Amino acid sequence: MPSVVPGSVIVPNWHRCAESKEFFSKILHKRKRRKFGLLEAPVLPPHMNVDIVRYKIFISGKSGVGKTALAARLAGHDIPTMHYETTGIETTVVFWPVRLRESGRVLFFRFQLWDCGENALRRFDHMLPSCKEQVDAILFLFSFTDHASFEDLSNQMARITEPTDRIVKLVVGTKFDLFIHTDVTESEVNRFQEVWGVPVFCMGGDVAGGLGEVAPLLNSLAENLWHQDCTAAGSVPPPTQTEPGDATTEIMV
Amino acid sequence: MLQAETIQILCLTATSGVPLFSRGSSKQLPFSVIGSLNGVHMFGAGQNTTLSSCETDRGGRVMWRVFQESLMLIAVSGNSATSELQLRRLLENTWNCMVLVLGLEELGNLRNVERLKRELRACFRLIDRLLGQDDHEGMMGELTQCADCLLTPQPTLLQEALDAFTQAASSEFGCLLVRGRVAAATEKWWRLAPQEVVLLSALVRSLSGMSSCDYPIYLPHGSPTVAHRLLRFQLLPGVDVCVLCGPSPSLHQVESELVGCFWSPLTETLRRCLEQGERCLPPTVNLHRSTLALLLINRETRRSVSVCAPPRASPSPPDTAVPLLSASKCWELLRLFYVFAVTRYFSMEESSSTPALVDPPLQEDFSQGFSHSPVHCYLVTDECKCYGLQTPQHQLYLLMDLTVPTFALRSIATQTLSTVTMAMGF
């Protein structure tokens, strides 16, 4: 599925608007991201009439590329200072409020990020099917400091997904801050985007950027997932003009 | 050779002495030292003696241990305050971690050493946790090999929910942890080897940021060659429930179909457990006000509760002669007193199920010269007064502040033991 033009479905950079504050405050606690257990969700007064939509996202990429760190980054957790192999499946829940452009409705996206170590995937057969079970989106990761991981992208995309899958696909380049050691050039990235029609995001560096740093990726995920669901529900004539209106609640997963 | 305070773990192949990994210190020991440590052990073996530990003249301590006749672990401490017992536990726990993550077969496969080296990296997270000090705060299990428990005001409610949840997940092994301590566990979970229960708690603690996990694990005693799946769900930050499963059900399935429906009704109860905090006893159990810390072990069930209650800055005029002890200091003293008492006077709870792991007794064998075995012991230091008490079923280690008269320790300890055991049926 071709990806959506950024900002066509949801309000871009909404986290910078003053009116979004009361929503974003629900995912913050003492200026850091709030931690939610599985039994919890952002507490919203009923008059706000905000729905929570749930999606499962699988993070795929070579060993050491930074899958666990990306999940921590998106969730606003402390990024591990040391690299450890992930020896199984770990999931992380991220809540993210979004305002739909057309209707002005606010939705809370609940992304559950699934991260699985490459060695574990290889050693145990049940892992990959488990990660792919009812998955809505896949983030394909490569590291800017490892050219092989970039070359491996197309392989991975072919191996894990099938053309008929109804899955949102995005590519994330990690360790973008280590530009001195960068191994992947801008033109290579641009060419990849053109050939595959999949947007590429760059991540890395300090988390001091706060929400601003993760907003482009989370917004794009939300936008593409919402668009995919709307298309599936038949409420949207392709490609990017959205008319979610009343049809929104039935298509929640 | 090593900075004080640091402990390093080395792993080598037992027969050829090829170094496989080293963890613990940022400054690795020079290769020549590692070689000598291995060499001196090998020399001993050549003379039909087993070198198990030694002290260096600069206050260091080294301990060797060969597992499965294939791998050797060496613990090196730069600090003589690290007891032999602590090092021994560290080596056992490290080995168990390796089995937990990789399984016994993988560890026994020494034909491809480079491959094994790569595979062993998967254990580093857990091993580093064992070596790290901050995570240990208040956790005694890795030392006592008894599960750290939390006694809640409504145990039956949680127990019933856990039993039902575990069964619904097609498992018999379920456990509810609050801040890393066992608040409830199914009968089968308690039948796991105590070391396994302790290790699984440590594993769950190490995953604290995640919402849920599906980890393949081998049980070092129960199932060292066949992997099981540990499914863990973070119900609230600090409250985790886990089950041990076979190939099904999937993580997604349990999470979407079972977690909410079994645990949502108990959200408030779980929150109250969290509020108990470091105190592993319900608020209804009153301890003597001079109690600094206590460790109570149930020797039959191999469970323990530990409480740290350092004095808060009191309204009374500050007594400058006695500085207040911090919580971490209290934990440290409690740990030291446990080691002191258990290596000198009391018996240690070694599991008999694993003959391979039975060690020569630790050096201090006070009781050998006596026809009786001590049931009480006490120790007065500059910082606190300690009292230890042993019954057939329990061991109590109590730390009191210096204001308590020494002659009162015994009755306070006896009283404390009966208060806690009576009130909680522990």
Interface residues (C-beta under 8 A of the other chain):
Chain A: K35 F36 G37 L38 L39 E40 K56 A72 A75 H77 D78 M82 Y84 E85 T87 G88 I89 E90 T91 T92 V93 Q112 G117 N119 A120 R123 F124 H126 M127 P129 S130 E133 Q134
Chain B: V101 E119 R121 A122 F124 R125 D128 L207 G209 M210 S211 S212 C213 D214 Y215 P216 A227 R229 L230 F233 Q234 L235 L236 P237 V239 P247 S250 L251 H252 Q253 E255 V259 G260 W263 S264 T267 L270
